């Protein structure tokens, strides 16, 4: 516990910035261990959204009055701040609703232009459904084939299987940066290099990575990188697609309507330059303001500091949970190789029952297939329980989790 206590010492005041954590569940102080699903929001993010509606509420693009100018500035400031966080140019960041929509944008634009009969889309066995279902649909529409890179016994990508499948000819490789079940941090730069050498484009799902790791999208080697605001202490309803500028310029629009056009004639239209070409209609202005505040919150702490805190909490949780009798932990057992989550099963107790008993102790965890049913089949289980950590979590909350799990074992007599 010493290591985790060391990581938490400098971040004790951070928890007070999250008003929801003052709540209780079942008469107990809340221990929120579900940040991989969505993170809680600091007061600065809540205030940024409220301030927009109170002081600057107007639509963006073309209006000449003061409120519209302020709204436009807030919206584009959100783009600039998130671009700086991930090492991108603001003109390469497309705002969407979430990472799922970012991936589907690539499906409906790039993939429609590039996929054909007999082509292969390669994904991994650890993907979230958001990076599975769009490619099933794309392959079905194009007459292409979907293949999976398998994982090894420790929950890591089988790189020999990757090489063998790339050798067969692949149009697109789509993979997660950090698994939302196993926690595995994939070697995305190495994988991208191998894929490009084989002639494949690369899409990375960074929904779990950007909130936890220092990420430079260019250094990943990706052609497309999808992530989302609500997992990085920001609001729901806003996500991001980063893509290489040359790709954005050649891709057709995603949706048609206002704001994404250059000119509209009676029988045809021409398109605005990216990213506006992909942002039809009134965008998520308040959410962009909140996103900027979330980035400021994260960078104010420092991504290296945030990562160190969560890594040490994960190491402590791995130590405590794996030592319990009848418990199976999934994914790498070294915290440095994984994101800030631990998925597990307890012999004789369904994960949903575990989650309910934890809730009675004020501990919020997640249970189910975690939108990763292909992975669950490979693990040989229908579901797992998952505890995931944020900057606001403490070693004491990990202790409360293990106490609750021991209580569940007593209730079920296992």
N, C-alpha and C positions, 0 to 999 in steps of 0.2 A: 504493500500500500504506500510505501514511502515515495516511490517514483510518481505515482498519481497525485499524491499530496503536493509534491514539488511543482508539478505542472499547474495545479489549481491555485497555488498560493498567490500568483500575480494577477489572477482573474476573478477574485472573490467579489469585487465591486460590479463586475459585468452583469451578474444575475439580477441585480436590482434594476437594470435598464429594461427588463422585460416584465411589463405589468401583469400579464396573464399568470406568471409564476407565483404571484401572491395568492392565487386561488387555492382552494382545497378540493380534494376528491374523496368522497366517503369519510369526511372529517379529518383527512390526512393532508399535509402539504403535498402539492403535486410534484412528482418526479417525472418530468416529461422526457421519455426515452424513445421518441418516435420522430426524430428530426430527419431521418431518411425519407419519410413520407412528406412532411412539410416542417420547416423550422418555425419557431416562434419569432415574433417581430419586436425589435426594440422600440422604445418610445420615440426615438428620432424618426423612424420609418412611419409610424402611425401619425406623428405630427406633420411630416412632409405631405402626406396624403390629405390630411385635414386642412392644412394651410392652402393647398391648391384650391380645394372646393370653397374655402372661406374667402380667399383673397384674389385668386387669379383664374377662376373658372371661365373658360372660353374655349372655342375650338381652335385648332392649329391650322396653319397654311392659309395664306392670302388675306385674311382680315387685317385691316390697317389700324385697329384701335389698340389701346394700351393693354387691355386684358389679354387679347389674342397674342400680342407680342410676348407677354410674360409667360403665357401657356406654351408658346413655341420654344421659348428659352428653357423652360423646365423640361420639356419633352426631349429636346436635343441634348440637354445637359445629362439626362439619364443615359442616352446613347454614348456620349463621350466618356462618362465615368465607367460604364461597364466595358467599353472598348479598352480603356487604359488598364483595367483590372486583368484582362486576358491578353494583353499585348497586341491588340488589333487596331486598325484604322477605323474611326467611326463610320466611314462610308462602307465598311464591310459588315456592319452589324445590322441585321434585319430584325425588327421587333415583330414578334408573333405572340400567341397566347401562352405557349408553354413549349417544352422540349418536344412533346408529341407532335405539335403542329409544325415545329421546325423540321422534323424528320419527314412529315408528310408533304411539306413544301418541296423538299428535294424529290420526293416520290412523284409529285404531280408536275414538276418542271423538268429537272435534269433527267430523271429516269425515263419519263415518257419520250424524251428526245434520244436517249442513248440505249435503252434496253430493247432487245428484239428476240425473236424465236431462237432458242438454243443457248442464249446467254446465261451466265451464272451470276447470281447475287450470293455472296458469302457472308454469313453472320456467325455468331458464336453461341455455344450452348448455354451461356450465362446471361443472355439478353433479356431485358424487360420487354413486355409485350409491345411497348411503343416502338421498339426497334426490331420487332418480329412481324407483327400483323401488317404494317405498311408494305413490307417487302414480299409477304405472301400475296397481297393484293396486286402489287406491281408485277410480280412474276406471272401471276394468273392472267393479267391483262396483256402482257407482252409475249406470252409463250416462253418465258424464261424459266430457269430452274433455281430453287433456293437450296443452299447447302449450309451445313453447320460445321464450324471448327469445334472439336471436342475439348474437354477439360481433363486434367489428370486427377489423381486421387486426392491431391491437396487443394483442388479448386482453382488451379492455374491453367491458362491456355496451353494446349498441347502444340508447341511450335512446330514440331515435325509434321503433325497433321495439317497445320496451316500451310506449310511449304508444299506438301503433297497436293493440297486442294488448289493452291494458287497455280501450280504447274499445269493444271488442267484448263486454265483460261478462265479468268474472273473479270467481270465488268465493274463490280462494286464490292468492296468489303465494308461492312457496317459493324461496329463493335462498341461496347461500353468502355469508358475510361476506368470507372470503378463500379464493380458489381453491387447492385442494391440488395443482394442476398448473401453472397459469399464474402463481400467486402474486398475481393481481389482487385488490386491495382494493376491493370494491364500495362505492359511495356509498349505504349502506343507509338512512340517514335520509332522503335525497332520494327514493330508490326507494319507501320505505314511505309517504312523504307522497303520492306520485303514486298508489300502489295504493289507499290509503285514500280518496283523492278519487274514485276510480273504484268504490268500494264493495267492495274486496277485503280480506280478512284477509291478514296477512303472517306467514310463518314464516321465520326465519333460522337457517341452519346455522352456528354459531359455533365449530365444532370446531377450526379453524385460527386463529381470531382471538383467543380468550381467552388462549391461551398467549403471544401475541406483542404484543398491543395493549392499551392502556387501553380497557376496554369498559364502557359504561353501557347496560344493556339497555333502559332507558326511552328514552334518547336515540336509540337506533336506530329507534324508532318501531314496533318489532315487536309483534305480538300473542303470538307464541311464539318462544322463542330456545333452541336446543339446543346443548349443548357436553359435553365429556367430560374426566374426570380424567386419563387416561393420557397425553394430549398436553401437559398442563400440569404436568409433573414429579410427578404423583400416580400412584396405583395404577391398574391395570386393574380392570375390573369395577364401576366406578361412573361414572355420567354424570348430567347434570342437564337438566331441562326447566324453564325459566322461562316463565310465562304470566301474563297479566294476571289479577288475582284474580277479576274478574267472570266470566271465561271458565272458570277452574278450578271455580268454584262451580256453573256451569251444566252442565259436561261430565259425562257418566256415568262410572262407574269403568272402569278399564282391565282389571284382573284382580280376581277375587273370591277371598276367603279371610279369613284372620285379619288383624287390625290395621287393616283398611280399613272396618270397620263401626262403626256407632253402636249398633245393636241387631239381633238376628236372631230373627225369629219362625219359626213352623213353615213358613209359605208365602211369606214375603217378608223383606227386610232393608232397613234404612236405613243411610245412609253416614256415615262420619266426615267432618269438615271437611277441606278440602285443607290441606296436601298429603297427609295420611294416607290420604285416599280413594283415592289412586293408588299406594300403597306396600303392597300385599298381601304377607303372609308375612314371614319373617325377612329383614331387609335386610342390606346390605353394611356391617356395623358397623366392622370393622377398616379397610375401605377409606375410610370416612368419617373415621376418625381420621387415616389417611395423607393424605387430601385436605386436611384442616385444616393439616397440616404443610407440604404443598405450597404452599398459599396463603400461609402465613407466609413460606416461602422466597422466593416471588415478590415479595411486598410488602416483604420485608426488603431486597431489591435495589432495588425500585422499578420499576414497569411502564414508566415513561418511560426509565429507564436501560437496562432490558432491551431495549426497542424500539430505542433508539439503537445499542446494541451489535450487534444482529442486522441492523439496516438497513445499517450500515456494512460488516459482513461480506458482506451480499448485494451491495452496490455493488461491493465488491472482486471477488467471484466473478463478477458480470456482466462486469466489465472484463476479467478474465483469460480466462474461458471464451469470451466472444464474439470475442475477438481471435484465437482459434485457427483455423487454416484448416480448412474443411470442417465447421464446427460451426454448427448452427442453434439459437438460444435462443428459447424460446416465452414470450410474455407481455410486459408492459410492460418497457421497458428502463431505466426510472428507478426506483431502489430505493425511493423514497418512495411509489411507487404500488403496491408489492407487498409481500407477506409475505416471510418469511425462507427462500426456496427459489428454486432455479434448475432448470428442466427444459430438457433439450436433447437433440439427436441429433447423432451424428458420422457423416458420410457414409462409407458402406462398412462400418460396424460395427453390428451389432444391439445395442440397449441391454443385453440380457442378457449379451452378451460383454463389454461395457464394465464392467458391474457385477462380473463375475467377475475381470477383470484388476485392477480397483480393489481388490477384496478381497485379492488376492495382495499388494498394497502396503499392506494394513492399513487401507484406506479403505472405509468402509461407506456405500454409496449404494443407492438403490432403482431398479428398472427394471421396466417393464411399462406397462399401461394405467392404473394408479393408480386403479382403480375409477371410471373416467371414460371409458367407451367412446364415448358420444355425442360427447364433446369430441374424442377421438382421430380420429373420422371427419371432423370439421370441420377438424382440423389436417392431415389427409391422411397420418397415420402410424399404424402399429399399436401403437406404444409409444414412450416416451421414457425417458431416464435422468433421475434427479432427485437433486440434492443439497439437503438442507434443514438448517437451522442452529438451534442452541439457545444458551443463555447460556454453555455450557461450550466452545463452539467458538472457534477462533483463526484468524488469517490464515495461520499456518503450515500449518494443515490444508487451507485452500483451495489453497495452493501444492502440497501433497502430492497433492491431487485433480488439478490440472492436469498435474502430472508423470506421474501414472498414466494420464491420458487421452493424453498424448503417447506414453507407452509403448505404449498400445493401438494407436495409429496406426502405430507402427513395427512391431509384431507383424503387423498386417494389411496393411502396405505401402500405406497411404493417406495 
